[in-house]
Amino acid sequence: MPAPAELQALQLAFMQGLQQQPESAPVPLVEGHLPTSLRWHIYANAYQSRLLECLQEDFEQTWAYVGDDLFEQCCLGYLAQHPPHGWTLRTLGAGFPHYLEQVLDEHRQVAELAEFEWRLRAAFDAADAAPLTLTDIQQQPAESWPGMRFVPVPSADLHPQYFNTLAVWKALKAEQAPPPPGRQEQASLCLIWRDGERLSRYRSLESDEAAAVQDLFRRATFADLCLHLGERLGEEVAAFRAGCFLQLWLAEGLIGGYRQD
């Protein structure tokens, strides 16, 4: 049996061989029924194929959008620069959207679509949290409301989108032809979260709610949230609109708790 140092060197050489895909095995192999070069080729290809399958699962609609050949080319380039390092493949695609942004610079909508898919998957895998209910809030005295800071559930995320990414994703999901890419000067915000039924959800935000949601993510007090809405809409409707937004967020399972100043 190899000494610990020898075993570590053997494992490192084998791992580098899997990542670099040389023609022959990087370590000595025991003779078998098949030639050692063929056995190495089969194993190395199976390893690379599994990593490719993992990225295909994580970025299914991005794969459909760019097609088999370009997607595989991008995956292989990405894996060459970012081989897996952890014990799980869950984080394998974390840097893939950024990689696509670099190699497909003239087609930024592809990277944005991949980023949206990654964030949807991250929301599904996020930590559990029992969502706050309207009844929980109604039990608080009225004088405590101005200082309340509402906390989104751990799965909640905001994805800025410059392209018609939601329309493209929905069409691809329905196995329909996606619309042509359309870019806007100002990014719209897409709210992503996992609800109480453990379903990943998303929706695009109108400007007033987008501003309020950003205050929510910044842990602003309810008073500050109303103040900022008042600057946009006028003081006479700000509190009402803030209350409507809060009821909507509670109904959607977006709020995980609150802190009191």
Helices and strands as residue ranges (DSSP letters): H 4-20, H 36-58, H 60-66, H 68-81, H 96-103, H 108-125, H 134-138, G 142-147, E 148-152, E 157-163, H 165-173, E 183-194, E 200-204, H 207-217, H 222-233, H 235-251, E 255-260
